[in-house]
């Protein structure tokens, strides 16, 4: 809801869509931000170049995949921004930005600290506000 309210008109926030990370792998991020034009034309699977942001909400059953495998796959695919929400950490938001072919160390925002982010568009929120949403 926070991303929907802040996004510019030319972008779309979508949940649980298919993203082809490579010729042999695809993933289903919890949320993505894509250009509206791409959202209108894609039927089954988004190309990584369509995805401006991939968001994962870590759950106990998928923690290892969300923290490691998806992070590396999204970076290798060239997705410019990746957010990982860790509900069990207060919650905490781990913000990754592409630096070459991998993500730089994340900036971590914890409940009570405002995350002022600029990519893929300006948005500001306290990760603690996500507790009811996660």
C-alpha positions as CSV (number, residue, x, y, z in Angstrom):
1,X,0.0,0.0,0.0
2,X,2.9,2.3,0.8
3,X,4.5,1.7,-2.6
4,X,1.1,2.1,-4.4
5,X,0.5,5.5,-2.8
6,X,4.0,6.8,-3.6
7,X,4.6,5.4,-7.2
8,X,4.5,7.7,-10.2
9,X,1.8,7.1,-12.8
10,X,4.1,5.4,-15.3
11,X,4.9,2.6,-12.9
12,X,3.0,-0.4,-11.5
13,X,3.4,-2.3,-8.2
14,X,2.4,-5.9,-8.7
15,X,2.4,-8.9,-6.3
16,X,3.5,-12.5,-6.9
17,X,4.4,-12.3,-10.6
18,X,6.9,-14.5,-12.5
19,X,10.3,-13.1,-13.2
20,X,12.7,-15.0,-15.5
21,X,16.1,-14.5,-13.9
22,X,18.0,-16.6,-16.5
23,X,17.3,-19.0,-19.3
24,X,16.7,-21.8,-16.8
25,X,15.4,-20.0,-13.7
26,X,12.4,-18.0,-12.7
27,X,11.3,-16.6,-9.4
28,X,8.2,-15.2,-7.9
29,X,9.0,-12.1,-5.8
30,X,6.4,-11.0,-3.3
31,X,6.2,-7.5,-4.9
32,X,7.8,-6.0,-8.0
33,X,7.8,-2.5,-9.5
34,X,7.7,-2.4,-13.3
35,X,6.9,0.1,-16.0
36,X,3.2,0.3,-16.7
37,X,3.9,-0.4,-20.4
38,X,5.6,-3.7,-19.5
39,X,2.7,-4.7,-17.2
40,X,0.3,-4.3,-20.0
41,X,2.3,-6.4,-22.5
42,X,3.5,-9.3,-20.2
43,X,1.3,-12.3,-20.1
44,X,3.2,-14.9,-18.1
45,X,6.8,-13.9,-17.2
46,X,8.6,-10.6,-16.8
47,X,12.1,-10.2,-18.1
48,X,14.6,-9.0,-15.5
49,X,15.1,-5.7,-17.5
50,X,11.4,-5.0,-16.9
51,X,11.8,-5.1,-13.1
52,X,13.0,-2.0,-11.3
53,X,12.5,-3.4,-7.8
54,X,12.0,-6.9,-6.4
55,X,10.7,-7.2,-2.8
56,X,10.9,-10.4,-0.7
57,X,9.1,-10.9,2.6
58,X,11.1,-13.5,4.5
59,X,9.1,-16.3,6.0
60,X,10.5,-19.3,8.1
61,X,9.9,-21.8,5.3
62,X,11.7,-19.7,2.6
63,X,14.3,-17.8,4.6
64,X,17.4,-19.4,3.1
65,X,16.1,-19.0,-0.5
66,X,15.0,-15.4,0.2
67,X,18.2,-14.3,1.9
68,X,20.7,-16.0,-0.4
69,X,19.5,-17.6,-3.6
70,X,17.0,-14.9,-4.7
71,X,19.4,-12.1,-3.8
72,X,22.2,-13.5,-5.9
73,X,19.8,-14.4,-8.8
74,X,18.2,-10.9,-8.9
75,X,21.7,-9.3,-8.9
76,X,23.0,-11.6,-11.6
77,X,19.8,-10.8,-13.7
78,X,20.6,-7.1,-13.4
79,X,17.5,-6.0,-11.3
80,X,18.6,-2.6,-10.0
81,X,17.0,-2.7,-6.6
82,X,16.0,-5.5,-4.2
83,X,14.4,-5.1,-0.8
84,X,14.2,-7.9,1.8
85,X,11.7,-7.4,4.6
86,X,12.5,-9.5,7.7
87,X,9.4,-9.5,9.9
88,X,11.1,-11.4,12.7
89,X,13.7,-8.6,13.1
90,X,11.3,-6.0,14.3
91,X,10.7,-5.8,11.3
92,X,13.8,-4.7,9.4
93,X,14.1,-3.7,5.8
94,X,17.3,-4.6,3.9
95,X,17.8,-2.4,0.9
96,X,20.2,-3.6,-1.8
97,X,21.3,-1.6,-4.9
98,X,23.1,-3.0,-7.8
99,X,26.8,-2.3,-8.0
100,X,28.1,-3.8,-11.2
101,X,27.0,-7.4,-11.3
102,X,26.2,-7.8,-7.6
103,X,24.5,-5.9,-4.8
104,X,26.4,-3.7,-2.5
105,X,26.1,-4.4,1.2
106,X,22.5,-3.6,2.2
107,X,21.4,-0.5,4.1
108,X,19.3,-1.8,6.9
109,X,16.4,0.1,8.3
110,X,14.8,-1.1,11.6
111,X,11.5,-0.3,13.1
112,X,11.5,3.2,14.5
113,X,14.0,4.5,11.9
114,X,12.6,6.1,8.8
115,X,13.7,4.7,5.5
116,X,14.0,7.5,3.0
117,X,14.5,5.8,-0.3
118,X,15.0,7.1,-3.8
119,X,14.9,4.0,-6.0
120,X,12.9,3.1,-7.9
121,X,11.1,6.3,-6.9
122,X,11.1,8.5,-3.8
123,X,9.3,6.9,-0.8
124,X,9.6,7.3,2.9
125,X,8.3,5.0,5.7
126,X,9.1,3.4,9.0
127,X,9.6,-0.4,8.6
128,X,7.7,-0.7,11.9
129,X,4.6,0.4,9.9
130,X,4.8,-2.8,7.9
131,X,4.1,-5.1,10.8
132,X,0.4,-5.3,10.1
133,X,1.1,-5.6,6.4
134,X,3.7,-8.3,6.4
